[in-house]
Amino acid sequence: MAEPLPNEVTELLRRLSAGDRSAENELLPHVYGELKRLAVVQLRRERPGHTLQATALVHEAYMRLAINKPIPWHNRLHFLAMAGKLMRQILVDHGRRRNAEKRGGPEERIPFDDNIDVSDEQCVLVTGLDDALKRLAKEEPRKAEIVELRYFGGLTEEEIAELLGISVRTVKRDWALAKAWLYGELST
């Protein structure tokens, strides 16, 4: 399939936001490749031998994004940024549930995660990073958003600048400062 034009995807997202359920089926073929790329990036950060497939992560994220209540989408970048954040949250939720199970908490089923097998160390890392990002968001919301878009969303600095309406230079500066801050938080 040829690469869709950004305007085509934006139009489908607007239709979906307006409640047009037929746009749901039309949208997936247009964004599947980019969603799969995001999922691969997310899973590359997991331990080697992780059994969750990128396809399962894509389907879970897409179901939550497109099929649930309508979201007022701005454009393709907005959709991809949200998909990256959601994929991260799916992995974080699993890590928290796994840690709760180790402490005797209730077992809960996460859709499409039959194959998730995350090491104990990875659960701590994923949840620790999520906690640190939440602290950063309280202090420096834009920096936290840049981390999410760059690290989890897989967006380029140019795409982030366009999405947030700031300069590429500002994105680069905030990205560097946020990485240093997170390193400090995760090293303690």
N, C-alpha and C positions, 0 to 999 in steps of 0.2 A: 504494500500500500504506500502511496506517495505521502510525503510529509504534509500534514494538514497546515493550512494557513492559520496563523494566530487568530485572524478575524473569524474564521469558521468555528474554531473552538470557543472563542468568546461568545459568539452568537448562540451556540448550543448551551453554554453555561447560563446565559441570560434566559433562554427558554426554560431550562431546568429550574432556575430560580423562580420563574413565574409559575411553576407547577406543571409544566408540560412534561408529562411522564414519557412521551415518545422520545424526547431528547436524551433520556437516560441511555437507551439502547444505541442511539446514534453517537453519543459522546465516547463511549468506551473504546471503540476502534481508533479514534483520533488521539486519545491520550494514553493508551495502553503501553506503548513503547517507552514513553517518558516515565510512567509510573513504575514500570519494570526496572528501568535504570535506577530510580530512587530506591526501590526495594533491594536491588543488588548492592548499592552503596551502603544501605543500612545493615544488611546481613554481612557485608565484608568486615564490619567492625565487631562482629560477634566472634566467638572462639572458633578455631578451625574445626571442621567436621560438624558444624551446626546443621541440624537436620531440617530446619524450617526452610521451605522452598520460597523463592521470591514470588512465585505465582500466588501462593497462599496469602502472603502479605499484601500483595496488590489487590487481590479480591476482597480481603477483609477491609482494607482501607477504602476501596471504591464503594463497597456496600455502605459503609458509614457516611461517606461523603455525598454520594449521589442519590442513594435510596431513602435515607432518612429525611427529616424535615427540610424543606427548601432553604438553602443558604444564599444570601445575596452575593453571588460571585461577581468580581470586578473584571477579571480576565483570566487567561491561561496561567500566567505566573502566580496569581492569587490561588488558583486551584492547586497548582503544583506545590506551592509553599505549604498550604494546608495539608496536602497529602503527605509531605515529608514529616510534618509535625505529628500527624496522626499515626504514621508508621512508627515513629519513635515512641509514641504513647502506648501503642499496642505492645511493643517490646518491654517498656517500663512496667506496664500493668502486669505482664507475665512475670517479670522479675519480682515485683512486690508480692504477687500471689505465691510464687515459689518460696520466697523468704517467709511468708506467713505460714505456709504449710510446714516448714522446718520448725517453726515455733508452736505448732499444734493448732494453727488457725484453720478455718474451714477451707475445704477444697472447692474451687470454683472452676467451671469450664469456660475457656475462652474459645470462641469460634475460630475454626481453621488452624488451631494450634496443636493438633494431634501430634505433629512431628517436632514441636519445639522441645529442645533438649539443651538448656543453657546451663553452663557450669555455675557452681555457687559463687565463684569469684566474679564471673561476668554479671550475675544478678546484682552483686554489691556495686560493681562499677556502673552499670546502667542506672540503678536507683540513686547512687551517689551523684552522678552527673545530673540527673533530673532534679535532685534536691538543690544542687549548686546553681543550676539554671534558674530555679524558682527564686533563690536568694538574689541572684543577679538581676532578675526581672523587677524585683522590688526596688533595687537601688538604681539600675540603669536599664529601663525597659527596651530602649532601642538597641543597645548592645546585645541584650539577650535575644531579641528578635533576629538580629543579624547572625548570631551563632546558630539559631535554629534554622534559618533559611540557608545558610552556607553549609553547615555541618550535616544537618539532618535532611534539609530540603534539596541539597545538591545544586543550588542555584549559584551562578557566577556572581562576581562582585558587580558586574554591569547590570545583571538582572535584578539583583537586590536593590541597587541604586534606583533603577526604574520603578520597581514595585513600591519602594518607600518614599520616592520623590526626593532623594538626597543625592549628593555627588558621589562618584566612585571613590574619590579621595577620602571622603567621610566614612564610607563603608570600610575601606582598607584600614583607616586609623582605628575605628571602633572594633573591627575584627581583631586587630593586633592587641588592643587593650583588653578586650574580653577574653581572649585566649590566655593572656598573662594572668588575669584575675582568676580564671577558672583553674589554671595550673596551681596557683597559690592555694585556692580552696581545696582542691583535690589532693594536694601534697601533705596537708595537715592531718 
